Amino acid sequence: MKSVRSPLVRQYSRRLAAEVLIKEAPISRADLARATGLSKQTMSEVVGELVGEGWVKAVGSTSGSVGRSAVTYEVARQAAFSLGVDLGGSKVSAALANLIGEVVAETTETTDPRGGRHILKQIRELAIGLAAGKRIPFDRIRSVVVGTPGVLDAATGAIRLVPNIQGLSEIDVAAELKQLFGQTVTIENDINLAMLGETWQGCAQGCENAAFLALGTGTGLGLIVNGKLARGSGGAAGEISYLPVGTDLYSPEALATGAFEREVGARAILDRYGAAGGTAVDGVRDIFARLEAGDPLASRVIDQTAHVVGLAIAAICAIVDPEIVVMGGSIGIRSELIARVRGGVGKVFDRPVSIVPSLLGNRAGLIGALSMAVNRLHNTLFGIAGLPGDLGLPAISIAKAAE
């Protein structure tokens, strides 16, 4: 006789079973019952439901202690897919992951220079191409997360503070993407997603409190506080460009782009090198090359940059107390800078601070977008409505899928 369970108990049972199946399959119903603490009858019902809905499948059998065999089950990996997108001013990357989060297809191309709706259509075309290349029906993409610079305006659907991509602040990006994909698309700040990527598969795994500081053309900060992404009241938590650190705090330029960014962004480093008498360079990479070659002027410029970055990290640590500070971006990931930053922080902050380079590099934002997309799909299929907390993601290979 089938047991009578309340809707909440049923959801809770599905969540427990799904979490074990995602991480420990293949597994029998009896072992699922032992792992979750649910009764064998309840587990048989839950597994039957999940199999009937197509999210779980039987994959084999195992011999019991007295010779009896038991059917084993696992998540039906191809039953649904998640799409993660990392949109930047110069390139856009997209990846598909199966139901347990394994990357099955990935691509990168130049961002459409026309901006606005053209970029949103480009994202959809990338998704169509990835799915077609793996013979995946497009409607099996059940969860989509797009990472962008800037901040989503919840009232208008536009994306603010995104100077490197034209047209996104003038349209309802959220509504346009919903129409293109036929479902609600989650839009998240790219540095926040980089933080999630490092938390899932990078150097911040297992950390309940962590920071991701990106330094490149611009600056950005992602924060995990008590296991959750910190967004702030308007979604702008981590807009570290405006941290009042540096010498130029009150100018209109500092107000427009942020005093911190004007001290440590790529343009600031190039200007500082030129003002100190350095000969022409093509970019910050050349300054690091001259540093490696023993140029004392390049050394002084990177020292000055590291000093300001160290002050910012000391401020982050004083307020958030992260277990780890991950540095990313084309400038932030440089070992020469990180070594100097570590030394500088120690002079102004009396507690040990773990400062490490991003493990995922330029894929951190993309992996973070996938982690959020897969988590949201799991919560939709197996979670409990209104209950805080995501189902844990498995530690899977995040190697780039074959082209």
N, C-alpha and C positions, 0 to 999 in steps of 0.2 A: 504494500500500500504506500502510495506516495505521501511524504510528509507535508504538512502545511507550514509554510514559512512566510513570514511577513516580507514585504518588498525590501525593507532595509536589511534584514537578515540575508535575504537572497543576494542582494548586491554585495554585501560583506563577504559572503561565501565565494562569490565569483571573483572578487578582488583577491582574496587569499589564494585561491586555486590558480588564478592567472599569474600572480607574481611568482609562484613556485614553478609553474610551467615555463614561463619566460626565461628563468634563470637555470633550471635544473633538468629540463627535459632531455631525453625521453624518460618518462616516469609512469609508473602504474597508478591506478586509482587508490590502491591500498597504501602505497608510499606517499601519495598526495595527502591522504587522510592523516597519516602520521605526521607529515611535515607541517600541516596546517592546524592540526588539533580538531579538525571536523570529523564527524562520524562517517563511517563507510557509506551509509545510505545517503547522507547529504552529499558526499563527494560524488557518488554515482549519479545523482541528479544533476549536480553542477556540470560534471564532465559531459553528461548526455546533452544538456542544454548547449554547451559550447560547441560540441561536435555537430549538433543539429543546425546551429547557426553558421557553421563553416569556419569558425575561428580556431578550432582544435581538430586534430586528426589522429587516428590510430596509426602507429608506425612500426609496430613489431610486437614481440612478446618476450617475456623473461620467465625463467623457471623459478618456482617457489621452493621453499625449504623441504617440502614433502613431494616435490616432483610436479606439482600443478603449475601450469603456465598462467601468466597474467599479461593482459594486453597493456602495452605502453603507449603513451600519448605525447604529443608535442604541439606547440603552436603551429598553425598552418601559415607558414612564412609568406606564401604568395597570395594570401587571401586579401590583403590590403597593403597599401604603400603610403609612405609619407614623403613629401617634397620639402627640401630645405633650399633656400636661396640666399646668397650673399651678394648684395647689390652695392657696387662701388662706382666711383666716378669714371674709372677707366675700364673696368671689367665687371662682368656678372658671372657668378658661378652657381651651378645648380646640381643637386644630387638627389637620387631616389634611394630610400631605404625600405627594406621589407618590414614585416610586422614585428620582428624582434630587434630591428635597428641596424641590420647589416646593410652596408652601402652596396647597391647593385648596379648603379650607373651614375656617372658624374661627367660634367662638362663645364668649360669656361669659354667665354667669348667676349669680345669688345662690347662695352656698353653702347647702346644706340645713341649717337651724339645728338639726335633730335630731342631726346628727353621726354618727359611727361608720359602721355598715353602710349607712345611708341615703345618705351621701355617696359611698360606693363604688358603690352602685347608680346614683346620679346621674351619675357619671363614665361608666358603661356606657351610660346613656340618651343622654348627650351624644354619645358615639361613634356610636351607632346613628343618631341624628338627622343628624349630619354626613354619614355614609355614605349614608343614604337620600336626603338632599337633593341629592347628586351622582350618585345611582343607582350607587353603588359597593357590590358585595356585601360584607357585613360580614366574611366570611372572608378578604377580601383585605387586611384590616388585620393585618399580619404582625409588627409590632413596636410595643410600647407602653411609654412612659416617663411616669411620674407624678412631678411635683415637689411636695414638701410642705415646710412648715417642720419643723424638728426633725431627728431622726436615726433611721434604721431600725435596730432591734435585730435583728441577723441570727439570733440564737438563737430569738426568739419571733415575729418578723414584725411586732411592734408598732412604733409610731413614738413615740419619746420626745422630751421637750423641745418639746412642741407645745401650749402653753397656750391658744391661741386657737381650737382646733378640738377639741371634746369627742369622746371615745369612741375615738380612734385609738390611744391607748396601752393600750387594754384588749382589743383583738382582734388576730388574726393578719392584718394588712392584706395582706401578700404573698400568703397562701393564699387569702384572700377574692377578691382581684383576679384571681388565676390561675383560680379557678373561674368568675368572671364573664366573663372573656375567652377562656377555653379555651387559654391560653398563659401562660408566665411573664411577669410584668409587672415592669419595672425601676422601683424607687422610689429617688429621689435627692433630696437636699436642694435646696430651691428657689434658694438663693443660689449653690450650686455650678452649677446649671443656668444662672443668669443670667450667671455667668462664662463658661460655654461659649457662650452666645448671643452675648456680646460678642466672643469669640474667633472665632466663625464668621462673623457678619455685622455686628458692631459696631465699636467703636473699638479693640479689641485684636487685630484681624486680623493674623496674621503673628507675634504675640508668643509666645515660648516660655515666658516667665515673666511673670505678670500677677496682679493682685489686683482683686477686686470687693468694695467696701465698701458695704453697704446700711444706710442710716439711716432709720428711720421710727418706727412704733410700737415696734419692737424694733430690734435690730442683727444683722448677719450678715456673714460674710466668705467669699468663694470664692477659691481659689488655683489657678493653673496653675503648676506647677513642672516645668521641663524638658519642656514640651509635654504634661504629663499633669495631670489633676485630682488635687489632693492631698486625701486623705480621712483619713489617720491610721490608727492601729491599730484604733480602734473606730468609725470613720466620723464622728468629731466634730471633725476638723481645721477650723479656721475659726470655732469657736464663740467669736467675739471678745467676746461679751457679758461673758465672765468674765475678760477682760484686766484685771489689777490696776492700772488707771489711774483717777485721780480722788481725791476726798477721803474717800469712804465705802467702805473696803476690807474691813472686818472685821465688819460688821453681819450679822445673820441674813438681812436683805433682800438684801444684796449677794451673799451666798452662794447665795441662792435664785434670783435673776434675773441676777446679774452686776454687778460694780462699774461696768464701762464703760457698760452699758446704762442704769444708774441715773444716769449723768452726761450722756448724750447722746440718749437716747430721747425720744420726744414727751412723755411724762409728766414727765421730768426738766426739759425746757425750759419747760414750762408752770409747773411748781412753782417753778423759778428766777425766772421772770418775776413770779409772784405774790409770792414771798418778798421780792423787791426793791421791792415797792410798786406793781407794775403793776395796772391795773384789769382787770376780768374780760374774758376772751377765750373764743371758742368752740373754738379750736384753734391749733396752731402756725402755720398759715397766716395767722392774724390777726396774730401777732407779726411775721412777715415783712412783712406789709402795713404795719404800724406802723413797721418799720425803713425801708421805702421812703419813708414819709411824714416821716422825720426824727426819730422818737422816740428820744432818747438812751438810754432804759432798754432798749428792744428791741435797740439796737445793742450795748449792753454784754452782754446775755444771749447774743446770737449770737456775740459775740467770745469769751465764756467757753466756749461750746460748741465753737467752732472750735479753741480752744486744746487742749482734751482730744482732739478728733478728730486734730489735728496730731500729738500725742504718740503716739497709736495708729498712725498711718501711719508715723511715724519708726521705731517698733518693728517694724512689718511690713517696712519697707525694710531695716532692719538685719539681719533674719533671713532674708528670702526674696530680697531684691534684685530686685524686679520691674521690668520695663521700663516698666510703666504701672500706675497705680492708678485704677480706674474707680469713680466714686461714683454710687450709685443709691439708690432708695427715695424716698419723698415728701419727706424732709428732705435726704438726701444729694445729691440732684440739683440743689438750689437754688444758683444762681450766686453769690448773696450769701455763702453759707456756703463754697463752694469757693474763692472769692477769698481769704477770710480764712484758710482752711486752708493754702493754698499759702504764704502769708506766714509762717504759724506754723511749718510744717515747715522752712522755710529757716533758722529761728533755732536749731533743735536738731539738724539733720542737714546734714552738709557736702557731700553729693552732690546733683546735680540730680534732682528727682523729677517725673515727668510725672503730674499729677493732673487728670483730665478727667471731665466728666459722662457718664453712660450715653448711648449713641447710640440704644439700643433702648427706653429708658424702661420703662414698665410691661409691655412685651412681652418683656423680656430673658429671663425665666424660661421663658416659653412657647417662644420661639425656641431656647433652650438644650435644652429637653426634646425638641423636634423634631430638633435636631442629633444628640443622643445616640440617639434612636430610629432615625433614618435610618442613622447610622453602624453601629449594631448589626445592622440589616437587611442592609446592604452586606456586613458581615463574615460574616454567616451565609450569604449567597448566594455571595459571591465571595472571601472571605478565606481565610486559612490557619489552621487550628485550632492553637492553642498558640503562635502567633507574635505577639509584641507588636506593637502599632501598628495604627491604624485606616486604612482607605482615606480619602484626602483627599476632603472634600466640595467640590462646585462652588460658586462664587460666584453664587447665583441671587437673583432678586427675592424679598424677604420681605414685600412689600406685603400687607396684610390682604386675604384673599379676599372677594369680593363676597358679601353676605348672601344 
